[in-house]
C-alpha cells in the first residue's frame, strides 16, 4: 500500500512526491529509495510497529493483529 496505492485523498501519492519516491532510482532521495523497495519498506514498517507496540501495547497490539491478518491475506492471494 505504501508503495503503489494513492491512499485516501491522494495522501500516499503526495507523500511519495514529497520524499522523491516518484523519481527514478538514481534520482530519488535516500528516503525515496527506501519507499521504492518493498523489502526495505517492510523492514521499516515492522521496526516502527515494534517500537509502537513496546511504547503503547494496549493500543498497538490490536493494530498489529490487523497488519498480521492483512499479511496472511496477501500470502494466500500470492499462493493462488
C-alpha positions in Angstrom: 0.0 0.0 0.0 2.7 2.5 0.9 4.5 1.9 -2.4 1.7 1.8 -5.0 -1.7 2.9 -3.7 -2.8 6.5 -3.8 -4.4 6.3 -0.3 -7.3 8.4 1.0 -7.4 11.8 -0.7 -4.2 11.0 -2.5 -2.2 11.3 0.7 0.3 8.5 -0.1 0.9 9.9 -3.6 1.6 13.3 -2.1 3.9 11.7 0.4 5.8 9.8 -2.2 6.3 13.0 -4.3 7.4 14.9 -1.2 10.2 12.4 -0.4 11.2 11.9 -4.0 9.9 8.3 -4.3 8.2 9.1 -7.6 11.5 9.5 -9.4 13.8 7.0 -11.0 16.1 5.1 -8.6 19.2 7.2 -9.5 17.4 10.5 -8.9 15.4 9.6 -5.8 16.4 10.7 -2.3 17.5 8.1 0.3 14.1 8.1 1.9 12.5 7.9 -1.6 14.7 4.8 -2.3 13.5 3.2 0.9 9.9 3.7 -0.2 10.6 2.3 -3.7 12.0 -1.0 -2.4 9.3 -3.4 -1.0 11.7 -5.2 1.2 13.2 -2.0 2.7 9.7 -0.6 3.3 8.6 -3.8 5.1 11.6 -3.7 7.4 11.0 -0.1 8.4 7.2 -0.5 8.9 7.9 -3.6 11.1 10.5 -1.7 13.1 8.1 1.2 13.6 5.3 -1.2 14.6 7.6 -2.9 17.1 8.5 0.4 18.7 4.9 1.4 19.0 3.9 -1.9 20.5 6.7 -1.5 23.1 5.6 2.0 23.9 1.8 1.6 23.9 1.0 -2.1 23.9 -2.7 -1.7 24.7 -3.3 0.5 21.6 -0.9 -1.1 19.1 -1.4 -4.8 19.8 -4.8 -4.8 18.1 -3.3 -2.8 15.2 -0.6 -5.4 14.8 -3.2 -8.1 14.6 -4.8 -6.2 11.7 -1.5 -6.0 9.9 -0.9 -9.7 10.5 -4.3 -10.6 9.1 -3.5 -8.4 6.1 -0.2 -10.1 5.6 -1.8 -13.6 5.7 -4.4 -12.5 3.2 -1.6 -11.2 0.9 0.2 -14.5 1.2 -2.9 -16.5 0.4 -3.5 -14.3 -2.6 0.1 -14.8 -3.9 -0.2 -18.6 -3.5 -3.3 -18.9 -5.7 
